[in-house]
Amino acid sequence: MSKSVTGGVLVVDVGNSHTVVGIFIKKKIVNHWRLTTRPHTTSDEVLNRVSGLLRFSEISTDQITHIGLSTVVPSHERPWIKALTYLFNKPIQVITSKNCLNLPIAYLNPATAGSDRLSNVIALRERGYKDAIIIDMGTATTFDVMKDETFAGGLIIPGINASLDVLTEKAARLLPVTIEWPDNLIANNTDDAIRSGLLFGFKAELESLVSLIKKEFNKDDIPVFATGGWGKTIAKRTHCIDTYDPYLTLHGIRLVAIHGEDAAEIDEEGDEE
């Protein structure tokens, strides 16, 4: 990876609940925005949102030289590609199992590996890591396992918000609560009981799974990284996470934006349904 980039790199990470847009100058993120991922979108809506964000940035569209896109929402891929192509008139590198900088993928069907998960491993590989565990805490919480510079697979469990949604939907007497750490594990009211169960329960599950992954690795000194919307909240309450990096996924997308070799193509005759 020897390309030298003097302009800005725009990266987009479309998740199930939130979409993060960032701009890098060299390896430093200089702007980032967190948007709600809507169930459906069009290229015109994407164009309007991104154009609006850029008005709050000191980086102009002609300063953007590379663009990377990761999306776990298939219906959003085309609108984002179309809007970004129109706005910047630059190739769009979309992270896929075929456009991931030759990262080996141990999945039986590599195409089913999430692009955000691949981006996490790509970012750490570029930093010189060979083995690592990455816990990405979003709508789903993914455990991405990096072994010998390979995406070795991992686990997927429900995220904290998703667990709360299911709990309050299925239990008639339980109402949604704000999610914040309660003062005590054993709660003396229903709201704190929900909070305690969600957060302490998630923490215990996380610590147990990290321990089991290391046991399967037969190796204890594996660095553990946390990222994602809930990463900071959980990382400061457990000793099993070594590093919290809120921009880890974006760094991986940045690398593919610069070094990827499979720019997206789009049929201009079609449009979103």
ChimeraX commands (.cxc) that place a marker at each C-alpha (Angstrom):
marker #1 position 0.00,0.00,0.00 radius 0.5
marker #1 position 2.19,2.80,-1.25 radius 0.5
marker #1 position -0.21,5.28,-2.80 radius 0.5
marker #1 position 0.26,8.84,-1.59 radius 0.5
marker #1 position -2.95,10.80,-1.11 radius 0.5
marker #1 position -2.80,14.58,-0.81 radius 0.5
marker #1 position -6.53,15.31,-1.02 radius 0.5
marker #1 position -9.45,14.29,1.13 radius 0.5
marker #1 position -10.93,10.81,1.42 radius 0.5
marker #1 position -14.67,10.59,1.99 radius 0.5
marker #1 position -15.94,7.41,3.63 radius 0.5
marker #1 position -19.47,6.20,4.28 radius 0.5
marker #1 position -20.49,3.41,6.65 radius 0.5
marker #1 position -24.17,2.54,6.24 radius 0.5
marker #1 position -25.36,0.52,9.25 radius 0.5
marker #1 position -28.80,-0.82,10.11 radius 0.5
marker #1 position -29.60,2.04,12.50 radius 0.5
marker #1 position -27.05,4.74,11.74 radius 0.5
marker #1 position -24.94,5.92,8.83 radius 0.5
marker #1 position -21.58,7.53,9.54 radius 0.5
marker #1 position -19.96,9.86,7.01 radius 0.5
marker #1 position -16.35,10.90,7.52 radius 0.5
marker #1 position -13.63,12.88,5.78 radius 0.5
marker #1 position -9.96,12.02,6.20 radius 0.5
marker #1 position -6.94,14.13,5.39 radius 0.5
marker #1 position -4.09,11.64,5.24 radius 0.5
marker #1 position -4.77,9.36,8.23 radius 0.5
marker #1 position -6.59,11.94,10.35 radius 0.5
marker #1 position -10.35,12.18,10.43 radius 0.5
marker #1 position -11.23,15.89,10.17 radius 0.5
marker #1 position -15.02,15.69,9.90 radius 0.5
marker #1 position -17.58,13.05,10.76 radius 0.5
marker #1 position -21.35,12.97,10.97 radius 0.5
marker #1 position -23.78,10.38,12.32 radius 0.5
marker #1 position -27.10,10.07,10.49 radius 0.5
marker #1 position -30.17,7.93,10.98 radius 0.5
marker #1 position -30.39,5.13,8.43 radius 0.5
marker #1 position -33.85,5.33,6.95 radius 0.5
marker #1 position -35.66,2.15,5.85 radius 0.5
marker #1 position -35.77,3.43,2.28 radius 0.5
marker #1 position -33.87,6.19,0.51 radius 0.5
marker #1 position -33.28,7.59,-2.96 radius 0.5
marker #1 position -30.20,9.02,-4.58 radius 0.5
marker #1 position -31.79,12.48,-4.48 radius 0.5
marker #1 position -32.26,12.22,-0.71 radius 0.5
marker #1 position -28.69,11.03,-0.25 radius 0.5
marker #1 position -27.42,13.86,-2.45 radius 0.5
marker #1 position -29.33,16.40,-0.38 radius 0.5
marker #1 position -28.04,15.01,2.93 radius 0.5
marker #1 position -24.38,14.80,1.88 radius 0.5
marker #1 position -24.43,18.23,0.22 radius 0.5
marker #1 position -25.88,19.68,3.41 radius 0.5
marker #1 position -23.15,18.11,5.53 radius 0.5
marker #1 position -20.39,19.44,3.31 radius 0.5
marker #1 position -21.60,22.98,3.92 radius 0.5
marker #1 position -20.41,22.52,7.51 radius 0.5
marker #1 position -16.99,21.30,6.41 radius 0.5
marker #1 position -13.94,23.25,5.33 radius 0.5
marker #1 position -13.35,20.57,2.68 radius 0.5
marker #1 position -14.88,21.31,-0.72 radius 0.5
marker #1 position -16.08,18.65,-3.15 radius 0.5
marker #1 position -13.14,19.21,-5.50 radius 0.5
marker #1 position -10.74,18.42,-2.63 radius 0.5
marker #1 position -12.14,14.91,-2.29 radius 0.5
marker #1 position -9.94,12.56,-4.30 radius 0.5
marker #1 position -11.06,9.12,-3.06 radius 0.5
marker #1 position -14.40,7.71,-1.89 radius 0.5
marker #1 position -15.18,4.49,-0.03 radius 0.5
marker #1 position -18.56,2.97,0.81 radius 0.5
marker #1 position -19.51,0.16,3.18 radius 0.5
marker #1 position -23.14,-0.80,3.59 radius 0.5
marker #1 position -24.88,-3.66,5.36 radius 0.5
marker #1 position -28.21,-2.49,3.93 radius 0.5
marker #1 position -28.32,-3.78,0.33 radius 0.5
marker #1 position -31.12,-1.44,-0.78 radius 0.5
marker #1 position -28.97,1.58,0.13 radius 0.5
marker #1 position -25.98,0.65,-2.01 radius 0.5
marker #1 position -27.29,1.91,-5.35 radius 0.5
marker #1 position -28.67,5.28,-4.08 radius 0.5
marker #1 position -25.39,6.03,-2.31 radius 0.5
marker #1 position -23.24,5.09,-5.29 radius 0.5
marker #1 position -25.39,7.15,-7.65 radius 0.5
marker #1 position -25.45,10.23,-5.39 radius 0.5
marker #1 position -21.73,10.14,-4.58 radius 0.5
marker #1 position -20.81,9.65,-8.24 radius 0.5
marker #1 position -22.92,12.64,-9.23 radius 0.5
marker #1 position -21.61,14.84,-6.44 radius 0.5
marker #1 position -17.89,14.09,-6.74 radius 0.5
marker #1 position -17.48,12.59,-10.22 radius 0.5
marker #1 position -14.96,10.13,-8.80 radius 0.5
marker #1 position -14.82,6.32,-8.67 radius 0.5
marker #1 position -16.62,4.79,-5.70 radius 0.5
marker #1 position -14.87,1.88,-4.03 radius 0.5
marker #1 position -17.46,-0.36,-2.38 radius 0.5
marker #1 position -16.12,-2.78,0.22 radius 0.5
marker #1 position -16.97,-6.37,-0.72 radius 0.5
marker #1 position -15.34,-9.77,-0.38 radius 0.5
marker #1 position -13.84,-9.16,-3.85 radius 0.5
marker #1 position -12.73,-5.60,-3.08 radius 0.5
marker #1 position -11.07,-5.87,0.31 radius 0.5
marker #1 position -7.37,-5.49,-0.52 radius 0.5
marker #1 position -6.85,-9.25,-0.86 radius 0.5
marker #1 position -7.84,-9.90,2.74 radius 0.5
marker #1 position -8.20,-13.68,3.16 radius 0.5
marker #1 position -11.72,-14.58,4.30 radius 0.5
marker #1 position -12.32,-17.90,6.03 radius 0.5
marker #1 position -16.10,-17.90,5.47 radius 0.5
marker #1 position -17.49,-20.80,3.43 radius 0.5
marker #1 position -19.22,-18.13,1.35 radius 0.5
marker #1 position -16.98,-15.02,1.54 radius 0.5
marker #1 position -19.65,-12.87,-0.13 radius 0.5
marker #1 position -21.78,-13.11,3.02 radius 0.5
marker #1 position -19.13,-11.51,5.28 radius 0.5
marker #1 position -20.29,-8.03,6.31 radius 0.5
marker #1 position -18.36,-5.19,4.72 radius 0.5
marker #1 position -18.08,-3.38,8.06 radius 0.5
marker #1 position -16.52,-6.47,9.61 radius 0.5
marker #1 position -14.01,-6.75,6.77 radius 0.5
marker #1 position -13.19,-3.05,7.17 radius 0.5
marker #1 position -12.38,-3.55,10.86 radius 0.5
marker #1 position -9.87,-6.29,10.09 radius 0.5
marker #1 position -8.37,-4.35,7.17 radius 0.5
marker #1 position -7.74,-1.39,9.48 radius 0.5
marker #1 position -5.91,-3.49,12.07 radius 0.5
marker #1 position -3.91,-5.39,9.47 radius 0.5
marker #1 position -2.62,-2.07,8.15 radius 0.5
marker #1 position -1.48,-1.22,11.69 radius 0.5
marker #1 position 0.61,-4.38,11.83 radius 0.5
marker #1 position -1.66,-6.69,13.82 radius 0.5
marker #1 position -1.81,-10.37,12.90 radius 0.5
marker #1 position -4.30,-11.53,15.52 radius 0.5
marker #1 position -7.09,-9.55,17.17 radius 0.5
marker #1 position -10.67,-9.60,18.41 radius 0.5
marker #1 position -12.86,-6.68,17.34 radius 0.5
marker #1 position -16.20,-6.09,19.09 radius 0.5
marker #1 position -18.41,-3.81,17.01 radius 0.5
marker #1 position -21.40,-2.70,19.09 radius 0.5
marker #1 position -24.26,-1.46,16.95 radius 0.5
marker #1 position -27.77,-2.75,16.17 radius 0.5
marker #1 position -26.11,-6.13,16.23 radius 0.5
marker #1 position -22.92,-6.76,18.16 radius 0.5
marker #1 position -20.34,-8.55,16.07 radius 0.5
marker #1 position -17.19,-10.26,17.27 radius 0.5
marker #1 position -14.73,-10.17,14.38 radius 0.5
marker #1 position -11.82,-12.56,14.78 radius 0.5
marker #1 position -8.55,-11.82,13.00 radius 0.5
marker #1 position -6.09,-14.71,12.87 radius 0.5
marker #1 position -2.80,-14.67,10.98 radius 0.5
marker #1 position -3.96,-11.52,9.11 radius 0.5
marker #1 position -7.10,-13.36,7.98 radius 0.5
marker #1 position -10.76,-12.65,8.67 radius 0.5
marker #1 position -11.32,-15.90,10.52 radius 0.5
marker #1 position -15.03,-15.36,11.23 radius 0.5
marker #1 position -16.70,-14.59,14.52 radius 0.5
marker #1 position -20.03,-14.26,16.29 radius 0.5
marker #1 position -23.12,-12.10,16.03 radius 0.5
marker #1 position -25.42,-11.36,18.97 radius 0.5
marker #1 position -28.26,-8.84,19.44 radius 0.5
marker #1 position -27.17,-5.30,20.29 radius 0.5
marker #1 position -28.26,-3.47,23.42 radius 0.5
marker #1 position -31.00,-1.42,21.73 radius 0.5
marker #1 position -32.31,-4.46,19.89 radius 0.5
marker #1 position -32.50,-6.40,23.15 radius 0.5
marker #1 position -34.44,-3.57,24.80 radius 0.5
marker #1 position -36.85,-3.39,21.85 radius 0.5
marker #1 position -37.61,-7.10,22.05 radius 0.5
marker #1 position -37.98,-7.01,25.83 radius 0.5
marker #1 position -40.46,-4.12,25.88 radius 0.5
marker #1 position -42.33,-5.42,22.83 radius 0.5
marker #1 position -42.91,-8.89,24.23 radius 0.5
marker #1 position -43.51,-7.98,27.88 radius 0.5
marker #1 position -46.68,-5.92,28.23 radius 0.5
marker #1 position -45.85,-4.41,31.62 radius 0.5
marker #1 position -42.31,-3.35,30.71 radius 0.5
marker #1 position -41.87,0.07,29.14 radius 0.5
marker #1 position -38.85,1.46,27.25 radius 0.5
marker #1 position -36.23,3.19,29.42 radius 0.5
marker #1 position -33.19,5.34,28.84 radius 0.5
marker #1 position -30.15,3.10,28.81 radius 0.5
marker #1 position -27.60,4.18,31.38 radius 0.5
marker #1 position -25.62,2.37,34.04 radius 0.5
marker #1 position -27.62,1.97,37.28 radius 0.5
marker #1 position -25.91,2.52,40.62 radius 0.5
marker #1 position -26.28,-1.10,41.68 radius 0.5
marker #1 position -26.53,-4.49,40.03 radius 0.5
marker #1 position -29.54,-5.43,42.14 radius 0.5
marker #1 position -32.20,-2.84,41.37 radius 0.5
marker #1 position -35.06,-1.73,43.61 radius 0.5
marker #1 position -37.29,-0.50,40.77 radius 0.5
marker #1 position -38.39,-1.84,37.40 radius 0.5
marker #1 position -36.63,0.75,35.22 radius 0.5
marker #1 position -33.27,0.16,36.88 radius 0.5
marker #1 position -33.88,-3.59,36.78 radius 0.5
marker #1 position -34.17,-3.35,32.98 radius 0.5
marker #1 position -31.06,-1.17,32.77 radius 0.5
marker #1 position -29.11,-3.51,35.02 radius 0.5
marker #1 position -30.15,-6.59,33.10 radius 0.5
marker #1 position -29.30,-5.03,29.75 radius 0.5
marker #1 position -25.93,-3.47,30.61 radius 0.5
marker #1 position -24.51,-5.82,33.24 radius 0.5
marker #1 position -25.95,-8.78,31.33 radius 0.5
marker #1 position -24.37,-7.58,28.09 radius 0.5
marker #1 position -21.07,-6.96,29.85 radius 0.5
marker #1 position -21.06,-10.47,31.33 radius 0.5
marker #1 position -21.93,-12.00,27.96 radius 0.5
marker #1 position -19.19,-10.01,26.26 radius 0.5
marker #1 position -16.55,-10.99,28.81 radius 0.5
marker #1 position -17.56,-14.64,28.62 radius 0.5
marker #1 position -17.42,-14.71,24.82 radius 0.5
marker #1 position -14.02,-13.00,24.72 radius 0.5
marker #1 position -12.73,-15.61,27.15 radius 0.5
marker #1 position -14.14,-18.44,25.02 radius 0.5
marker #1 position -12.66,-16.99,21.83 radius 0.5
marker #1 position -9.23,-16.77,23.45 radius 0.5
marker #1 position -9.62,-20.34,24.70 radius 0.5
marker #1 position -10.41,-21.54,21.17 radius 0.5
marker #1 position -7.42,-19.54,19.94 radius 0.5
marker #1 position -5.38,-21.27,22.66 radius 0.5
marker #1 position -3.82,-17.88,23.24 radius 0.5
marker #1 position -4.47,-15.29,25.97 radius 0.5
marker #1 position -2.52,-12.28,24.75 radius 0.5
marker #1 position -4.82,-11.37,21.86 radius 0.5
marker #1 position -5.58,-7.62,21.68 radius 0.5
marker #1 position -9.27,-6.80,21.98 radius 0.5
marker #1 position -10.68,-3.71,20.26 radius 0.5
marker #1 position -14.10,-2.13,20.67 radius 0.5
marker #1 position -15.90,0.14,18.25 radius 0.5
marker #1 position -19.48,1.05,17.34 radius 0.5
marker #1 position -22.11,3.20,19.00 radius 0.5
marker #1 position -22.11,1.37,22.36 radius 0.5
marker #1 position -18.37,0.70,22.39 radius 0.5
marker #1 position -17.38,3.56,24.68 radius 0.5
marker #1 position -20.17,2.89,27.18 radius 0.5
marker #1 position -19.15,-0.74,27.63 radius 0.5
marker #1 position -15.37,-0.40,27.21 radius 0.5
marker #1 position -14.97,1.83,30.25 radius 0.5
marker #1 position -16.71,-0.77,32.46 radius 0.5
marker #1 position -14.75,-3.89,31.54 radius 0.5
marker #1 position -11.11,-4.94,31.62 radius 0.5
marker #1 position -11.46,-7.37,28.71 radius 0.5
marker #1 position -11.28,-4.56,26.11 radius 0.5
marker #1 position -7.81,-3.18,25.48 radius 0.5
marker #1 position -8.58,-0.36,23.04 radius 0.5
marker #1 position -11.66,1.65,22.14 radius 0.5
marker #1 position -11.48,3.12,18.62 radius 0.5
marker #1 position -14.68,4.84,17.45 radius 0.5
marker #1 position -13.32,5.27,13.91 radius 0.5
marker #1 position -11.88,1.80,13.33 radius 0.5
marker #1 position -14.40,0.86,10.62 radius 0.5
marker #1 position -13.94,4.20,8.88 radius 0.5
marker #1 position -10.17,3.69,8.76 radius 0.5
marker #1 position -10.69,0.36,7.01 radius 0.5
marker #1 position -13.05,1.95,4.49 radius 0.5
marker #1 position -10.47,4.69,3.92 radius 0.5
marker #1 position -7.85,2.12,2.98 radius 0.5
marker #1 position -10.14,0.48,0.43 radius 0.5
marker #1 position -11.12,3.91,-0.93 radius 0.5
marker #1 position -7.45,4.59,-1.65 radius 0.5
marker #1 position -6.16,1.18,-2.66 radius 0.5
marker #1 position -9.26,-0.61,-3.96 radius 0.5
marker #1 position -9.22,-1.76,-7.55 radius 0.5
marker #1 position -12.88,-2.45,-8.29 radius 0.5
marker #1 position -14.78,0.81,-8.64 radius 0.5
marker #1 position -18.56,0.49,-8.60 radius 0.5
marker #1 position -20.42,0.67,-11.87 radius 0.5
marker #1 position -23.99,1.85,-12.07 radius 0.5
marker #1 position -26.63,1.67,-14.75 radius 0.5
marker #1 position -27.73,5.25,-15.28 radius 0.5
marker #1 position -30.92,4.08,-16.96 radius 0.5
marker #1 position -32.26,2.48,-13.81 radius 0.5
marker #1 position -33.42,4.09,-10.59 radius 0.5
marker #1 position -34.46,3.20,-7.10 radius 0.5
marker #1 position -37.75,1.47,-6.55 radius 0.5
marker link #1:1,2 radius 0.2
marker link #1:2,3 radius 0.2
marker link #1:3,4 radius 0.2
marker link #1:4,5 radius 0.2
marker link #1:5,6 radius 0.2
marker link #1:6,7 radius 0.2
marker link #1:7,8 radius 0.2
marker link #1:8,9 radius 0.2
marker link #1:9,10 radius 0.2
marker link #1:10,11 radius 0.2
marker link #1:11,12 radius 0.2
marker link #1:12,13 radius 0.2
marker link #1:13,14 radius 0.2
marker link #1:14,15 radius 0.2
marker link #1:15,16 radius 0.2
marker link #1:16,17 radius 0.2
marker link #1:17,18 radius 0.2
marker link #1:18,19 radius 0.2
marker link #1:19,20 radius 0.2
marker link #1:20,21 radius 0.2
marker link #1:21,22 radius 0.2
marker link #1:22,23 radius 0.2
marker link #1:23,24 radius 0.2
marker link #1:24,25 radius 0.2
marker link #1:25,26 radius 0.2
marker link #1:26,27 radius 0.2
marker link #1:27,28 radius 0.2
marker link #1:28,29 radius 0.2
marker link #1:29,30 radius 0.2
marker link #1:30,31 radius 0.2
marker link #1:31,32 radius 0.2
marker link #1:32,33 radius 0.2
marker link #1:33,34 radius 0.2
marker link #1:34,35 radius 0.2
marker link #1:35,36 radius 0.2
marker link #1:36,37 radius 0.2
marker link #1:37,38 radius 0.2
marker link #1:38,39 radius 0.2
marker link #1:39,40 radius 0.2
marker link #1:40,41 radius 0.2
marker link #1:41,42 radius 0.2
marker link #1:42,43 radius 0.2
marker link #1:43,44 radius 0.2
marker link #1:44,45 radius 0.2
marker link #1:45,46 radius 0.2
marker link #1:46,47 radius 0.2
marker link #1:47,48 radius 0.2
marker link #1:48,49 radius 0.2
marker link #1:49,50 radius 0.2
marker link #1:50,51 radius 0.2
marker link #1:51,52 radius 0.2
marker link #1:52,53 radius 0.2
marker link #1:53,54 radius 0.2
marker link #1:54,55 radius 0.2
marker link #1:55,56 radius 0.2
marker link #1:56,57 radius 0.2
marker link #1:57,58 radius 0.2
marker link #1:58,59 radius 0.2
marker link #1:59,60 radius 0.2
marker link #1:60,61 radius 0.2
marker link #1:61,62 radius 0.2
marker link #1:62,63 radius 0.2
marker link #1:63,64 radius 0.2
marker link #1:64,65 radius 0.2
marker link #1:65,66 radius 0.2
marker link #1:66,67 radius 0.2
marker link #1:67,68 radius 0.2
marker link #1:68,69 radius 0.2
marker link #1:69,70 radius 0.2
marker link #1:70,71 radius 0.2
marker link #1:71,72 radius 0.2
marker link #1:72,73 radius 0.2
marker link #1:73,74 radius 0.2
marker link #1:74,75 radius 0.2
marker link #1:75,76 radius 0.2
marker link #1:76,77 radius 0.2
marker link #1:77,78 radius 0.2
marker link #1:78,79 radius 0.2
marker link #1:79,80 radius 0.2
marker link #1:80,81 radius 0.2
marker link #1:81,82 radius 0.2
marker link #1:82,83 radius 0.2
marker link #1:83,84 radius 0.2
marker link #1:84,85 radius 0.2
marker link #1:85,86 radius 0.2
marker link #1:86,87 radius 0.2
marker link #1:87,88 radius 0.2
marker link #1:88,89 radius 0.2
marker link #1:89,90 radius 0.2
marker link #1:90,91 radius 0.2
marker link #1:91,92 radius 0.2
marker link #1:92,93 radius 0.2
marker link #1:93,94 radius 0.2
marker link #1:94,95 radius 0.2
marker link #1:95,96 radius 0.2
marker link #1:96,97 radius 0.2
marker link #1:97,98 radius 0.2
marker link #1:98,99 radius 0.2
marker link #1:99,100 radius 0.2
marker link #1:100,101 radius 0.2
marker link #1:101,102 radius 0.2
marker link #1:102,103 radius 0.2
marker link #1:103,104 radius 0.2
marker link #1:104,105 radius 0.2
marker link #1:105,106 radius 0.2
marker link #1:106,107 radius 0.2
marker link #1:107,108 radius 0.2
marker link #1:108,109 radius 0.2
marker link #1:109,110 radius 0.2
marker link #1:110,111 radius 0.2
marker link #1:111,112 radius 0.2
marker link #1:112,113 radius 0.2
marker link #1:113,114 radius 0.2
marker link #1:114,115 radius 0.2
marker link #1:115,116 radius 0.2
marker link #1:116,117 radius 0.2
marker link #1:117,118 radius 0.2
marker link #1:118,119 radius 0.2
marker link #1:119,120 radius 0.2
marker link #1:120,121 radius 0.2
marker link #1:121,122 radius 0.2
marker link #1:122,123 radius 0.2
marker link #1:123,124 radius 0.2
marker link #1:124,125 radius 0.2
marker link #1:125,126 radius 0.2
marker link #1:126,127 radius 0.2
marker link #1:127,128 radius 0.2
marker link #1:128,129 radius 0.2
marker link #1:129,130 radius 0.2
marker link #1:130,131 radius 0.2
marker link #1:131,132 radius 0.2
marker link #1:132,133 radius 0.2
marker link #1:133,134 radius 0.2
marker link #1:134,135 radius 0.2
marker link #1:135,136 radius 0.2
marker link #1:136,137 radius 0.2
marker link #1:137,138 radius 0.2
marker link #1:138,139 radius 0.2
marker link #1:139,140 radius 0.2
marker link #1:140,141 radius 0.2
marker link #1:141,142 radius 0.2
marker link #1:142,143 radius 0.2
marker link #1:143,144 radius 0.2
marker link #1:144,145 radius 0.2
marker link #1:145,146 radius 0.2
marker link #1:146,147 radius 0.2
marker link #1:147,148 radius 0.2
marker link #1:148,149 radius 0.2
marker link #1:149,150 radius 0.2
marker link #1:150,151 radius 0.2
marker link #1:151,152 radius 0.2
marker link #1:152,153 radius 0.2
marker link #1:153,154 radius 0.2
marker link #1:154,155 radius 0.2
marker link #1:155,156 radius 0.2
marker link #1:156,157 radius 0.2
marker link #1:157,158 radius 0.2
marker link #1:158,159 radius 0.2
marker link #1:159,160 radius 0.2
marker link #1:160,161 radius 0.2
marker link #1:161,162 radius 0.2
marker link #1:162,163 radius 0.2
marker link #1:163,164 radius 0.2
marker link #1:164,165 radius 0.2
marker link #1:165,166 radius 0.2
marker link #1:166,167 radius 0.2
marker link #1:167,168 radius 0.2
marker link #1:168,169 radius 0.2
marker link #1:169,170 radius 0.2
marker link #1:170,171 radius 0.2
marker link #1:171,172 radius 0.2
marker link #1:172,173 radius 0.2
marker link #1:173,174 radius 0.2
marker link #1:174,175 radius 0.2
marker link #1:175,176 radius 0.2
marker link #1:176,177 radius 0.2
marker link #1:177,178 radius 0.2
marker link #1:178,179 radius 0.2
marker link #1:179,180 radius 0.2
marker link #1:180,181 radius 0.2
marker link #1:181,182 radius 0.2
marker link #1:182,183 radius 0.2
marker link #1:183,184 radius 0.2
marker link #1:184,185 radius 0.2
marker link #1:185,186 radius 0.2
marker link #1:186,187 radius 0.2
marker link #1:187,188 radius 0.2
marker link #1:188,189 radius 0.2
marker link #1:189,190 radius 0.2
marker link #1:190,191 radius 0.2
marker link #1:191,192 radius 0.2
marker link #1:192,193 radius 0.2
marker link #1:193,194 radius 0.2
marker link #1:194,195 radius 0.2
marker link #1:195,196 radius 0.2
marker link #1:196,197 radius 0.2
marker link #1:197,198 radius 0.2
marker link #1:198,199 radius 0.2
marker link #1:199,200 radius 0.2
marker link #1:200,201 radius 0.2
marker link #1:201,202 radius 0.2
marker link #1:202,203 radius 0.2
marker link #1:203,204 radius 0.2
marker link #1:204,205 radius 0.2
marker link #1:205,206 radius 0.2
marker link #1:206,207 radius 0.2
marker link #1:207,208 radius 0.2
marker link #1:208,209 radius 0.2
marker link #1:209,210 radius 0.2
marker link #1:210,211 radius 0.2
marker link #1:211,212 radius 0.2
marker link #1:212,213 radius 0.2
marker link #1:213,214 radius 0.2
marker link #1:214,215 radius 0.2
marker link #1:215,216 radius 0.2
marker link #1:216,217 radius 0.2
marker link #1:217,218 radius 0.2
marker link #1:218,219 radius 0.2
marker link #1:219,220 radius 0.2
marker link #1:220,221 radius 0.2
marker link #1:221,222 radius 0.2
marker link #1:222,223 radius 0.2
marker link #1:223,224 radius 0.2
marker link #1:224,225 radius 0.2
marker link #1:225,226 radius 0.2
marker link #1:226,227 radius 0.2
marker link #1:227,228 radius 0.2
marker link #1:228,229 radius 0.2
marker link #1:229,230 radius 0.2
marker link #1:230,231 radius 0.2
marker link #1:231,232 radius 0.2
marker link #1:232,233 radius 0.2
marker link #1:233,234 radius 0.2
marker link #1:234,235 radius 0.2
marker link #1:235,236 radius 0.2
marker link #1:236,237 radius 0.2
marker link #1:237,238 radius 0.2
marker link #1:238,239 radius 0.2
marker link #1:239,240 radius 0.2
marker link #1:240,241 radius 0.2
marker link #1:241,242 radius 0.2
marker link #1:242,243 radius 0.2
marker link #1:243,244 radius 0.2
marker link #1:244,245 radius 0.2
marker link #1:245,246 radius 0.2
marker link #1:246,247 radius 0.2
marker link #1:247,248 radius 0.2
marker link #1:248,249 radius 0.2
marker link #1:249,250 radius 0.2
marker link #1:250,251 radius 0.2
marker link #1:251,252 radius 0.2
marker link #1:252,253 radius 0.2
marker link #1:253,254 radius 0.2
marker link #1:254,255 radius 0.2
marker link #1:255,256 radius 0.2
marker link #1:256,257 radius 0.2
marker link #1:257,258 radius 0.2
marker link #1:258,259 radius 0.2
marker link #1:259,260 radius 0.2
marker link #1:260,261 radius 0.2
marker link #1:261,262 radius 0.2
marker link #1:262,263 radius 0.2
marker link #1:263,264 radius 0.2
marker link #1:264,265 radius 0.2
marker link #1:265,266 radius 0.2
marker link #1:266,267 radius 0.2
marker link #1:267,268 radius 0.2
marker link #1:268,269 radius 0.2
marker link #1:269,270 radius 0.2
marker link #1:270,271 radius 0.2
marker link #1:271,272 radius 0.2
marker link #1:272,273 radius 0.2
view
